[in-house]
Amino acid sequence: MELPKVAVVGRPNVGKSTLFNRFVGKRVAIVEEIPKVTRDRKEVDVFWAGHAFTLVDTGGWLIGGSSLDEKVSKQSEEAVKSAALVLFVVDATVGVTEEDLKVRDMLHRANVKEVLVVVNKIDSDRQDFALWEFASLGFGTPLPVSALHGRLSGDLLDEIVRRIEAPLEIDDASEEVVVEKHDNKVIGVALIGRPNVGKSTLFNKLVGEERSVVHDMAGTTTDTVDTFLERDGINYRFVDTAGLRRKSKTSDGTEYFSMVRTLQAIDNSDIALLVIDARDGVTAQDQRLAERIDLSGSPAIVLLNKWDLLNEDERLSLDGDVKSKLGFLSYMEPLRVSALSGHNLQRIWRFIEEANAAYTKRVPTRELNKLLVSLQVNHPPKKTKILYGVQGATDPPTFTLFATKEIETSYLRYVENRIREHFGLGVTPIKIRVRRRSD
C-alpha cells in the first residue's frame, strides 16, 4: 500500500531540512545555514505511534529569482500536488515575510487538501506569543516547534497522523508485508561523476521523470537523491549524487557532507554508473572516482556522456584515453551515450541487468574445479599447483584458490580472465584469494 505523503515546504532557510532530519531520526538531508542548500525532493518513510507516512523534503520555494530558483520551486510544487498534508514551515524569529505570503498564495492555487502552518525556532514558552502572527496566513491554528532542539516535535507528529487521510496503522498483518518487501532485493544503482557532467539529466531520463534539478551551473545537486522504480519485475533504487570535486574545493561544510554522502552511495551501491564528460576526456578526478568504485567491489559501468558532440579524431583520442587511464577496470567496456538526446540510453539498462546477474552469480564448485584443472593442463603455473578452488561469496563473486605455493600475479590474471569468460562474469569485478596448502 502506498503511504500518504506529507510535504515540507516553505521559503528558503526556515529550517525545513532540520525538521525533516528530526522526524526521520538521522541526518538524511544536508543542513547548512545557507539559503537554497536543499534543491531536490527527498522522500523517507516515517513511523510514529502505530502510523506510517512518507515525508517529502523540498527546496525553498522562491519565484522571481534565477532559472535555477524556478526549477527548485517547481520541485516543491510537484511535491505539494501529491501530498495528503503540507507542512508550511515559517520562521518565528523573522515573522511573516513577503516570500511567506507568496508560498501561501501558491498553496491556495494548488488546492491542497490539508495545510498545517509549522512555526519553527520557538525554543521556549517565552516565544509562544510569536505564534499568533502566523494565523494571518489563513490555514488555521499554527503549531510551534523547535526543529533544532526537538521541542514539541512529538506533538507535531501527533497532529500530522491525526490529519492524514486513512493513516496506515502498523498491525501484525502489515508487518508481514513489510518483511516480505525487504526480502525482495532492491538493486542499488549510483550515478557518480564530477560536477556538471550530465548526471542529473541522465538520472531524470532513466527514472522517467524530472526528480533532480538540471541546470548548467556546476554543483547544482548538493545531496544524494533516491528514486525507487520497478522494471521488468526487478526493483531498483537509483541514487543521483552530488559531483565530487578535488579536496581543495571541499573545505566548506556543505561540500564536505556532499562528498561523504557520495562516497557512502558508492560503498552501498550494487552497481555504479561513472559518468564522464567526453569533451574533457578522462581527468585525474575521474580516475580517482573509478579507483574508489573498484575498491568498493561494485561493478563500474563507464558512461562517456556527450559523445555526440565529438568529431571522429576526438573520439579516437578518447578511446585511447579510456584504455590507458582506466585500464585497471579490465572487465569494463565503456558505453558512449548522450543524456540530452537519449542516444544509447536503452543500452544502459542492458548493461545494468548484465552487471547485476554477474555480481550475484554463484558458480558450482565442481564446474569451477573442472575449469582449474583444464587451465593447468593447458598452461601450467610456475613452481606451484592449484589444488582446488571454491566461491566463498557473491556481491562481487569472490573465489578462494588453495595452492601449494604463491601464485604469480600474471597467472592469477590469466585465471581471473578465464573464470570471467567461462562463467559469463564479464561486467563485474572478481576477487581471488590464494591460500597456501601443502600437497
C-alpha positions in Angstrom: 0.0 0.0 0.0 1.3 3.4 -0.9 1.8 5.6 2.2 0.2 9.0 2.4 2.7 11.8 1.7 3.5 14.8 3.9 5.4 17.5 2.1 7.6 20.0 3.9 7.5 23.4 2.1 8.4 27.0 2.7 10.7 29.7 1.6 14.5 29.1 1.8 16.3 28.8 5.1 13.4 28.4 7.6 14.6 25.0 8.9 12.7 22.6 6.6 15.6 20.1 6.3 16.4 20.3 10.1 12.7 19.4 10.8 12.9 16.6 8.2 16.0 15.1 9.9 14.4 15.4 13.3 11.4 13.3 12.2 13.5 10.8 10.3 15.8 10.4 13.2 19.1 10.8 11.4 20.9 13.3 9.2 19.4 12.4 5.9 19.1 15.9 4.3 22.2 18.2 4.4 21.6 21.1 6.8 23.6 24.3 6.5 22.9 27.9 7.5 23.0 28.8 3.8 19.8 29.6 1.8 18.9 27.1 -1.0 21.1 24.2 0.1 18.3 21.7 -0.5 17.4 21.7 -4.1 15.9 18.3 -4.8 13.0 16.3 -3.4 13.9 13.6 -0.8 11.4 11.1 0.4 11.7 8.9 3.5 9.1 6.8 5.3 8.4 7.8 8.9 6.8 5.7 11.6 5.0 7.2 14.6 2.6 5.9 17.2 1.5 3.0 15.0 1.1 5.0 11.9 3.3 5.4 8.8 3.7 8.2 6.2 6.2 9.3 3.6 7.9 12.6 4.5 9.0 14.7 1.5 11.7 17.3 1.9 11.8 20.1 -0.7 14.0 23.0 -1.6 12.9 26.5 -0.7 10.0 27.9 -2.8 11.1 31.2 -4.4 9.7 32.8 -7.5 11.4 35.7 -9.3 15.0 34.6 -8.9 17.2 32.7 -11.3 16.1 29.9 -13.6 17.6 27.5 -11.1 15.3 29.0 -8.4 12.3 28.4 -10.6 13.3 24.8 -11.1 13.7 24.3 -7.4 10.3 25.9 -6.8 8.8 23.6 -9.4 10.1 20.6 -7.4 8.2 22.0 -4.4 5.0 22.4 -6.4 5.2 18.8 -7.6 5.6 17.6 -4.1 2.5 19.6 -3.0 0.3 18.1 -5.7 0.7 14.6 -4.4 0.7 15.4 -0.7 -2.1 14.4 1.7 -0.8 17.1 4.1 1.5 20.0 3.6 3.7 21.3 6.4 4.1 25.0 5.7 7.2 25.9 7.7 7.9 29.5 8.7 10.5 31.2 10.9 9.3 32.6 14.3 12.4 34.8 14.6 11.6 36.7 11.4 7.8 36.9 11.3 5.6 36.8 8.2 7.6 37.8 5.1 6.7 38.6 1.6 8.1 35.3 0.5 5.9 33.5 3.0 2.9 35.2 1.5 3.9 34.0 -2.0 4.1 30.4 -0.7 0.6 30.9 0.9 -0.7 32.0 -2.5 0.9 29.0 -4.2 -0.7 26.6 -1.8 -4.1 28.3 -2.3 -3.8 27.9 -6.1 -2.8 24.3 -5.7 -6.0 23.5 -3.8 -4.1 21.4 -1.2 -6.3 19.2 0.9 -4.6 20.0 4.2 -2.1 22.6 5.2 -0.6 22.9 8.7 1.5 26.0 9.5 4.5 25.0 11.5 6.2 27.9 13.3 9.9 26.9 13.7 12.6 28.2 16.0 10.3 28.6 19.0 12.8 27.3 21.6 10.9 28.1 24.8 7.5 29.1 26.2 8.5 32.7 26.3 8.5 32.8 22.5 4.9 31.3 22.1 3.5 34.8 21.6 5.2 34.9 18.2 2.9 32.1 17.1 -0.2 34.1 16.5 1.2 36.4 13.9 1.2 33.4 11.5 -2.5 32.8 12.0 -3.0 35.5 9.4 -1.8 33.1 6.7 -5.3 31.6 6.8 -4.6 27.9 7.4 -6.0 27.6 10.9 -4.1 27.5 14.2 -0.3 27.3 13.7 1.8 24.8 15.7 5.1 25.7 17.4 8.2 23.6 17.1 12.0 23.8 17.6 13.4 21.5 14.8 16.9 22.0 16.1 16.2 21.1 19.8 13.2 18.8 19.2 10.9 20.9 21.4 7.2 19.9 20.7 8.2 17.7 17.8 6.2 14.8 19.3 3.1 17.0 19.5 3.6 18.0 15.9 3.9 14.3 14.8 0.7 13.5 16.7 -1.1 16.3 14.8 0.3 15.0 11.5 -1.0 11.4 11.9 -4.4 12.8 13.1 -4.8 14.9 10.0 -3.6 12.4 7.3 -6.5 10.7 5.4 -6.7 7.0 6.2 -3.5 6.7 8.2 -1.8 3.3 7.9 -1.7 1.5 11.2 1.1 -0.9 11.7 -0.5 -4.2 12.9 0.6 -7.8 12.6 -0.6 -8.2 9.1 1.1 -5.1 7.7 4.3 -6.0 9.5 4.4 -9.2 7.5 4.0 -7.2 4.3 7.0 -5.0 5.3 9.2 -8.1 5.9 8.2 -9.5 2.5 9.1 -6.2 0.8 12.6 -6.3 2.4 13.1 -9.9 1.2 12.8 -8.7 -2.4 16.2 -7.4 -3.2 16.4 -3.8 -4.4 19.3 -3.2 -6.7 21.1 0.0 -5.8 22.5 2.0 -8.8 24.6 5.1 -8.0 25.3 7.8 -10.6 28.9 9.1 -9.9 30.9 11.8 -11.5 32.4 15.2 -11.4 30.1 18.3 -11.2 28.3 19.3 -14.4 29.0 16.2 -16.5 25.3 15.4 -17.0 24.5 13.1 -14.2 21.1 14.7 -13.3 20.0 14.8 -16.9 20.8 11.1 -17.2 19.2 10.3 -13.9 15.9 12.0 -15.0 15.9 10.2 -18.3 16.5 6.8 -16.7 13.8 7.2 -14.0 11.3 8.8 -16.4 10.5 12.0 -14.5 12.2 15.2 -13.5 13.3 14.3 -10.0 16.7 16.1 -9.9 17.1 19.8 -10.8 19.0 20.1 -14.0 20.9 23.4 -14.7 24.0 24.4 -16.4 25.6 25.5 -13.1 28.3 23.2 -11.7 27.3 21.8 -8.3 23.5 22.0 -8.6 23.0 18.7 -6.8 24.3 19.1 -3.2 22.9 15.9 -1.8 22.0 12.4 -2.9 18.5 11.8 -4.3 17.0 8.3 -4.2 14.3 7.1 -6.5 12.7 3.6 -6.4 11.3 2.1 -9.6 10.3 -1.3 -10.9 11.3 -2.5 -14.3 10.6 -6.0 -15.7 9.7 -7.3 -12.3 13.0 -6.0 -10.8 13.2 -3.3 -8.1 15.8 -0.6 -8.4 17.0 2.2 -6.2 18.7 4.9 -8.3 20.9 7.4 -6.4 21.8 10.7 -8.0 24.8 12.1 -6.2 26.5 15.4 -6.0 29.5 15.9 -8.2 32.8 15.2 -6.4 35.3 17.9 -6.5 39.0 18.0 -5.7 39.9 18.0 -2.0 41.0 21.6 -2.2 37.4 22.6 -3.2 35.5 20.7 -0.4 36.5 22.8 2.6 33.0 24.3 3.4 30.5 22.2 5.3 28.0 21.6 2.5 30.7 20.4 0.1 32.1 18.1 2.8 28.8 16.4 3.6 28.0 16.1 -0.1 31.4 14.3 -0.6 30.7 12.0 2.4 27.2 11.2 1.1 28.6 10.4 -2.4 31.3 8.1 -1.0 28.6 6.3 1.1 26.5 5.9 -2.1 29.4 4.3 -3.8 30.1 1.9 -0.9 26.4 1.0 -0.6 25.6 0.6 -4.3 25.3 -2.7 -6.2 26.3 -1.0 -9.4 28.0 2.3 -10.1 27.5 4.4 -13.3 30.6 6.5 -13.7 29.6 9.5 -15.9 32.5 11.1 -17.7 32.2 14.2 -19.9 33.5 13.0 -23.3 34.6 16.5 -24.2 37.0 16.7 -21.2 38.4 13.1 -21.6 39.4 11.1 -18.6 40.6 13.5 -15.9 42.6 12.7 -12.8 39.4 13.1 -10.7 37.6 10.6 -13.0 40.5 8.2 -12.3 40.2 8.6 -8.5 36.4 8.0 -8.7 37.0 4.9 -10.8 39.5 3.7 -8.2 37.1 4.3 -5.4 34.3 2.3 -7.2 36.8 -0.5 -7.9 37.8 -0.6 -4.2 34.1 -0.9 -3.2 33.8 -4.1 -5.2 30.8 -2.8 -7.2 30.6 -3.2 -10.9 31.5 0.0 -12.7 29.7 1.0 -15.9 31.6 3.8 -17.5 29.3 6.2 -19.5 31.0 8.6 -21.9 28.4 11.3 -22.0 28.1 14.0 -24.7 29.7 11.6 -27.2 27.6 13.1 -30.0 29.5 16.4 -29.6 32.9 14.9 -30.6 34.3 14.6 -34.1 36.0 11.4 -35.3 39.5 12.4 -34.3 38.3 13.3 -30.8 36.5 10.0 -30.5 39.6 8.0 -31.3 41.7 10.1 -28.9 39.1 9.5 -26.1 39.1 5.7 -26.7 42.8 5.7 -26.2 42.5 7.8 -23.1 40.0 5.4 -21.6 42.2 2.3 -22.3 45.3 4.0 -20.8 43.8 5.7 -17.7 41.1 3.2 -16.8 42.9 0.0 -17.7 42.6 -1.3 -14.2 38.8 -1.8 -14.9 39.8 -4.6 -17.3 36.2 -6.0 -17.4 34.7 -2.7 -18.3 33.6 -1.8 -21.8 32.6 2.0 -21.9 29.2 2.9 -23.2 29.1 6.0 -25.4 25.9 8.0 -24.7 24.2 11.3 -24.8 21.9 12.0 -21.9 20.5 15.1 -23.6 19.5 13.4 -26.9 18.9 9.9 -25.5 21.5 8.2 -27.6 22.3 4.7 -26.4 20.4 5.2 -23.1 18.4 1.9 -23.5 21.7 0.0 -23.7 22.4 1.2 -20.1 19.6 -1.0 -18.9 21.1 -4.0 -20.6 24.5 -3.2 -19.0 22.8 -2.9 -15.6 20.9 -6.2 -16.0 24.1 -8.0 -17.0 26.1 -6.4 -14.2 23.6 -7.4 -11.6 23.3 -11.0 -12.9 27.1 -11.4 -12.8 27.5 -9.6 -9.5 25.2 -12.0 -7.8 26.1 -15.2 -9.7 27.2 -18.3 -7.8 29.4 -20.8 -9.6 29.1 -24.6 -8.9 32.2 -25.8 -7.1 32.5 -28.9 -9.4 32.4 -26.7 -12.5 35.0 -24.3 -11.1 37.4 -27.1 -10.3 37.0 -28.7 -13.7 38.0 -25.4 -15.2 41.0 -25.0 -12.9 42.3 -28.5 -13.9 41.9 -27.7 -17.6 43.7 -24.4 -17.2 46.7 -26.0 -15.5 46.9 -28.8 -18.1 47.0 -26.3 -21.0 49.0 -23.6 -19.2 50.7 -24.8 -16.0 51.6 -22.3 -13.4 55.3 -21.9 -12.4 56.6 -23.6 -9.2 53.1 -24.2 -7.8 49.9 -26.2 -8.2 46.3 -25.1 -7.7 44.8 -27.9 -5.6 41.2 -26.7 -5.8 39.0 -23.7 -5.6 35.7 -22.5 -4.1 33.5 -19.5 -4.4 33.2 -18.0 -1.0 30.9 -15.1 -1.7 28.9 -13.1 -4.2 28.4 -9.3 -4.5 31.1 -9.4 -6.0 32.0 -13.0 -6.9 34.8 -14.0 -4.6 36.9 -17.1 -5.2 39.5 -18.8 -2.9 42.2 -20.9 -4.5 44.2 -23.4 -2.5 47.7 -23.8 -3.9 51.0 -25.3 -2.8 52.9 -22.0 -3.1 52.2 -18.4 -4.0 50.7 -17.8 -7.5 52.3 -15.2 -9.8 50.2 -12.1 -10.4 50.2 -12.7 -14.2 48.9 -16.2 -13.7 46.2 -15.0 -11.4 45.2 -12.5 -14.0 45.0 -15.4 -16.5 42.8 -17.5 -14.2 40.6 -14.5 -13.5 40.0 -13.8 -17.2 39.2 -17.5 -17.9 36.8 -17.6 -15.0 35.1 -14.5 -16.2 34.9 -15.8 -19.7 33.8 -19.3 -18.9 31.0 -18.4 -16.4 29.8 -15.2 -18.1 31.0 -12.7 -15.4 32.0 -10.1 -18.0 30.8 -6.9 -16.4 31.6 -7.4 -12.7 34.8 -7.2 -10.7 36.1 -10.6 -9.4 38.1 -11.1 -6.2 40.5 -14.0 -6.0 42.3 -15.0 -2.8 45.1 -17.6 -2.5 45.7 -19.8 0.5 48.8 -22.0 0.7 48.3 -25.7 1.4 50.8 -28.5 1.0 50.2 -31.4 -1.3 
